[in-house]
Amino acid sequence: VLTNLQGDIVSDLCAGLVGGLGFAPSANIGDHISIFEAVHGTAPDIAGKNIANPTALLLSGLAMLRHVGLTENAAVIENALLYTLENGVHTGDFGDKTKPAVNTTEFADAIIANFGKQPQVGAKPIIANMPGTPAPFKLVQNSMMVSKETEAEMIVGVDMFIESSEQPEVIAHKCQRHGGVKFNLINISNRGTQVWPTGSVYTNLVNQYNVRFESIDGSALNQQDVIGLYVSLSGNFKICSLELLNMWGDKKAYSLAQGQ
């Protein structure tokens, strides 16, 4: 049981342990909405061909039935599925290759024909349905999660992403004129590779640079300082975006550039 992002990653990795994506169901249980779906997604390359393995989608549906309390219905369907698999009925993506594969419709019809039958292995107990619908919970306002940082936040610099087809030395010369009394030009990089104050003439460049300014002597800055630098720098360059460089207490909340 994992959060949504990690659940997506692990469900893809674990699919290989259960015979492939065609057998991997998933369930996302939320506070207000739950989603049950096959891990494999839409599979557009076989759409409309009637050859897909519906097992993962069926198992996801069984999880949904159990979630809403229809345990008896879920057990009957799952036992029929297991009985069908024990008898060697399979789609083209799995099973005994010496036996002819069936299409999606034929596979589903075989499962339906086996309702009420018990597999030899892994039969699910028939537990009476206990359907339940939770009382609707109406939110008055949007929920809000707030980070609780115990250390004081301080702005100590900014990365300016600029567009230019000029060489690094030319860009550095122009940028240094805009630092004023609060900013030092520290580093210029292109596609993550440092090109100033040192760099290689063999580095292949694109017309977008990351220009890093840091405060003089590590003193605290404010957003007005950063905006002032932005306005000044925009006289020479198109600025695509910027990223503040923050400190949390004595810890840098940003990555050091190459060469720092």
Secondary structure as GFF3:
##gff-version 3
##sequence-region A 1 260
A	DSSP	alpha_helix	4	15	.	.	.	ID=ss1
A	DSSP	three_ten_helix	16	18	.	.	.	ID=ss2
A	DSSP	three_ten_helix	21	23	.	.	.	ID=ss3
A	DSSP	beta_strand	25	29	.	.	.	ID=ss4
A	DSSP	beta_strand	34	38	.	.	.	ID=ss5
A	DSSP	three_ten_helix	44	46	.	.	.	ID=ss6
A	DSSP	alpha_helix	55	67	.	.	.	ID=ss7
A	DSSP	alpha_helix	71	86	.	.	.	ID=ss8
A	DSSP	alpha_helix	104	113	.	.	.	ID=ss9
A	DSSP	beta_strand	153	163	.	.	.	ID=ss10
A	DSSP	alpha_helix	168	176	.	.	.	ID=ss11
A	DSSP	beta_strand	183	190	.	.	.	ID=ss12
A	DSSP	beta_strand	193	196	.	.	.	ID=ss13
A	DSSP	beta_strand	208	215	.	.	.	ID=ss14
A	DSSP	three_ten_helix	216	218	.	.	.	ID=ss15
A	DSSP	alpha_helix	223	233	.	.	.	ID=ss16
A	DSSP	beta_strand	238	248	.	.	.	ID=ss17
A	DSSP	beta_strand	251	252	.	.	.	ID=ss18
###
